[in-house]
């Protein structure tokens, strides 16, 4: 890892709690690189997270003010921080289950309000920390501990959800994967500098809970598969035309 | 200065006096006047108001604002309190000072939205899962809606925890003359501190409340943590120390927190124990009984939590029985019975109507 980024990390937190092959380390590095490249003052930033593996990206890793909240609520906590002290740059980093299942209501209302928050959703399509249960983002047919024969439910497209909730506003909405690390850094920088609500979905593989139940060979292969599965949107409105199963549409949608 | 105010309006006046700068809420009868007043007056006091998507979001936004440096408040009623419980636990765990006004209405569930009750007394004590001590104040007048709101803020700052103003619909919608005070002690937060954010100081009190944006790199978590806020979920001693501290900051300071008053208790053989709006009827019952020559007195609880145990264990043999009228099926009477070994009679009313003096009198005679 780039030694220059060590200053953003609390020295006492290593070793990292993330499993082998988890994509969250790439996302964490990308967020810190974006902050470094933008030369943001991390002491004027607050990182808010919920419960789950992704919530551990900022708390306790980041050497900054961090608020590790209750499950699903980080966006609501962040709303209070931002409203009372608008000078602070408030960033929510949490998982797909946290933000779109139990916390879905707070997410859509923050998008509707177009409040100046950045929400980075690490989407691993599953509840990792609690043992691999079904999430609203679990693809139909994927095996999870609470749908051992494969999920029969349709999955959320989080970007569409946020787009719909904030359709009247000029929020920033994008999706990419941890395989596309350079693009990920670029999108994070755009999200952090956007005035108004910004939502970035970072698809990040979970080998431990998702991969081993769904015939992934190795953690590395899961990351390479992200490249194969990704389809680049040439225009923002492709978000609403895209119908391919088992593919990930990446790009900026708003 | 004397003004004519509704209970909920007086609560807002008290909050402003105490330095409240942030309000997050969700509409619910019979507390909504508080948010409708707040939205108008907070901006004039450099404060921020937000109507959130639900009560879970309200208390979350409030706690967030407190960590950003605000003194903050929310108000609700039973169904909203139910939604707030998870983050009440979070406020206890993260030692976040804040005020939660619960204007009680008749429940369970939606119940009677416009009718008074005292059904949330135990919820304020035990509602959030886990181990902790609670502070709840019980106003009986519009004057106390004002004064106790100020006190709730002061207690929240001193003990760094959520404090309940446990009002009821009758007091909240009552209109009375209120004396607004000029010189009243307001507990201020330390501007900046180098103390650990989750430590202990003299007198079992928590270290001063820090704020985000000061370069302190504060780690706040609802998980078990050490005095610097680092997660220590696998360390038995860390959890024990934390929970003991949450309890001891109240238990060791009970005498500073509990407040009560008595009427006609000197020679009383029958003692009525009451709180909130019910205490008004109890006092009227005392007057009626005295007129008939009966030796009846009143012990009015201003704080419900922590419970004034010593008051009850110290009641002498002159008192033959205690009567506890409540607008619930018997909540505070359980505490009274725990600490008073004599005869305890309870009178419960849960039809959304206030208890009348005559009903209390009928229990005594």
Interface residues (C-beta under 8 A of the other chain):
Chain A: X10 X12 X43 X44 X46 X48 X59 X60 X63 X64 X65 X66 X67 X68 X69 X70 X73 X76 X77 X78 X79 X80 X81 X83 X84 X85 X87 X88 X105 X106 X109
Chain B: X21 X22 X24 X48 X50 X52 X53 X54 X56 X57 X60 X61 X62 X63 X64 X65 X66 X67 X68 X69 X70 X72 X86 X87 X89 X90 X212 X213 X214 X215 X216 X217 X218 X219 X220 X221 X222 X223 X229 X230 X231
